[in-house]
Amino acid sequence: MVEINYPAVEHIIEFNHLALALVKVKKADKPVVLSKPKLHEIVEECEKAQGEVYDKAVVLLTGIIKKHPFASGNRRTAFLVMVDFLLDNNAACALKDDPENARVLPGIREGFYTSEEIKEWIKHGKIHSFKR
């Protein structure tokens, strides 16, 4: 069985600071943790998730996006944490620096995509467009 490295809560918080420093969206963006217990819950759910590293990456990504543990930058943070998680576990991520990828994240927040669709997107970079 392959040992999987999981992110520490403090590491996720550091990624929130980084996400807000790298990508300015709103002047009011502030790296504030709204709920550390939610962050612990997300990491725990990732650890308990069945399946391969990509299944766990989906849990991490969707958990941060949907549980909204930060005042700002939840989607940006979730994306960075997910990519770092995959790299830390020697797993490839097919997603490129493409504005189209940012359009998927609101769809994840709104439950538009299934876990399998998100996994396919992470592994192969392909997903149907999000439409409200």
C-alpha positions as CSV (number, residue, x, y, z in Angstrom):
1,M,0.0,0.0,0.0
2,V,1.3,3.4,-1.0
3,E,1.8,5.9,1.9
4,I,-0.2,9.1,1.2
5,N,1.0,12.5,2.5
6,Y,-1.8,14.7,3.8
7,P,-1.6,18.5,4.2
8,A,-1.4,19.9,7.7
9,V,-4.1,22.5,8.6
10,E,-1.3,25.1,9.1
11,H,0.0,24.4,5.6
12,I,-3.5,25.0,4.2
13,I,-3.7,28.3,6.0
14,E,-0.3,29.3,4.5
15,F,-1.7,28.5,1.1
16,N,-4.6,30.9,1.8
17,H,-2.1,33.7,2.4
18,L,-0.2,32.7,-0.8
19,A,-3.4,32.5,-2.9
20,L,-4.5,36.0,-1.8
21,A,-1.0,37.4,-2.4
22,L,-0.7,35.9,-5.9
23,V,-4.2,36.5,-7.2
24,K,-5.9,39.7,-6.2
25,V,-9.6,39.7,-6.9
26,K,-11.1,42.1,-4.4
27,K,-9.5,44.9,-2.4
28,A,-11.1,43.5,0.7
29,D,-9.5,40.1,0.3
30,K,-8.0,39.2,3.7
31,P,-6.3,36.0,4.9
32,V,-8.7,35.2,7.7
33,V,-9.5,31.8,9.0
34,L,-13.3,31.6,9.7
35,S,-13.2,28.0,11.0
36,K,-10.2,25.9,12.0
37,P,-12.5,23.0,12.9
38,K,-13.8,22.9,9.4
39,L,-10.2,22.7,8.1
40,H,-9.5,19.8,10.4
41,E,-12.7,18.2,9.2
42,I,-11.7,18.5,5.6
43,V,-8.3,16.9,6.2
44,E,-9.9,14.1,8.2
45,E,-12.4,13.5,5.4
46,C,-9.6,13.4,2.9
47,E,-7.7,10.8,5.0
48,K,-10.8,8.6,5.4
49,A,-11.8,8.9,1.7
50,Q,-11.7,5.6,-0.2
51,G,-9.9,5.3,-3.5
52,E,-6.7,6.5,-5.0
53,V,-4.9,9.8,-4.5
54,Y,-7.1,11.5,-7.1
55,D,-10.3,10.6,-5.2
56,K,-8.7,12.1,-2.1
57,A,-7.7,15.3,-4.1
58,V,-11.4,15.7,-5.1
59,V,-12.4,15.5,-1.4
60,L,-9.8,18.1,-0.5
61,L,-10.7,20.5,-3.3
62,T,-14.5,20.2,-2.9
63,G,-14.2,20.4,0.9
64,I,-12.4,23.7,1.0
65,I,-14.6,25.2,-1.7
66,K,-17.9,24.1,-0.2
67,K,-17.1,24.4,3.6
68,H,-15.7,27.9,3.1
69,P,-13.2,27.9,6.0
70,F,-11.6,31.2,5.0
71,A,-13.0,34.8,4.7
72,S,-11.6,35.1,1.2
73,G,-9.9,33.0,-1.5
74,N,-11.5,29.6,-0.7
75,R,-11.5,28.5,-4.4
76,R,-8.0,29.8,-5.1
77,T,-6.7,28.2,-1.9
78,A,-8.5,24.9,-2.7
79,F,-6.9,24.8,-6.1
80,L,-3.4,25.4,-4.8
81,V,-3.8,22.9,-1.9
82,M,-5.1,20.3,-4.3
83,V,-2.2,20.7,-6.8
84,D,0.3,20.7,-3.9
85,F,-1.3,17.5,-2.5
86,L,-1.0,15.8,-5.9
87,L,2.7,16.9,-6.3
88,D,3.5,15.9,-2.8
89,N,2.2,12.4,-3.6
90,N,4.0,12.1,-6.9
91,A,0.7,12.3,-8.9
92,A,0.4,14.2,-12.1
93,C,-2.1,17.0,-12.5
94,A,-3.3,17.7,-16.0
95,L,-4.6,21.2,-15.3
96,K,-2.7,24.0,-16.9
97,D,-2.6,27.7,-16.1
98,D,-5.8,28.4,-18.1
99,P,-8.6,30.8,-17.2
100,E,-11.1,28.1,-18.2
101,N,-10.0,26.1,-15.1
102,A,-11.0,29.0,-12.9
103,R,-14.6,28.8,-14.4
104,V,-14.9,25.2,-13.1
105,L,-14.5,26.2,-9.5
106,P,-17.8,28.0,-9.1
107,G,-19.5,24.9,-10.6
108,I,-17.8,22.8,-7.9
109,R,-19.1,25.1,-5.2
110,E,-22.7,24.9,-6.6
111,G,-22.6,21.1,-6.9
112,F,-22.8,21.2,-10.7
113,Y,-20.2,18.5,-11.1
114,T,-20.0,14.9,-9.8
115,S,-16.9,13.7,-8.0
116,E,-16.1,11.5,-11.0
117,E,-16.3,14.5,-13.3
118,I,-14.0,16.5,-11.0
119,K,-11.6,13.5,-10.8
120,E,-11.5,13.3,-14.6
121,W,-10.8,17.0,-14.9
122,I,-7.9,16.8,-12.5
123,K,-6.4,13.7,-14.2
124,H,-7.1,14.7,-17.8
125,G,-8.0,18.4,-17.9
126,K,-11.4,17.8,-19.5
127,I,-14.8,18.8,-18.2
128,H,-18.0,20.2,-19.6
129,S,-18.6,23.9,-19.1
130,F,-20.4,25.2,-16.0
131,K,-23.7,26.8,-16.7
132,R,-26.2,28.2,-14.2
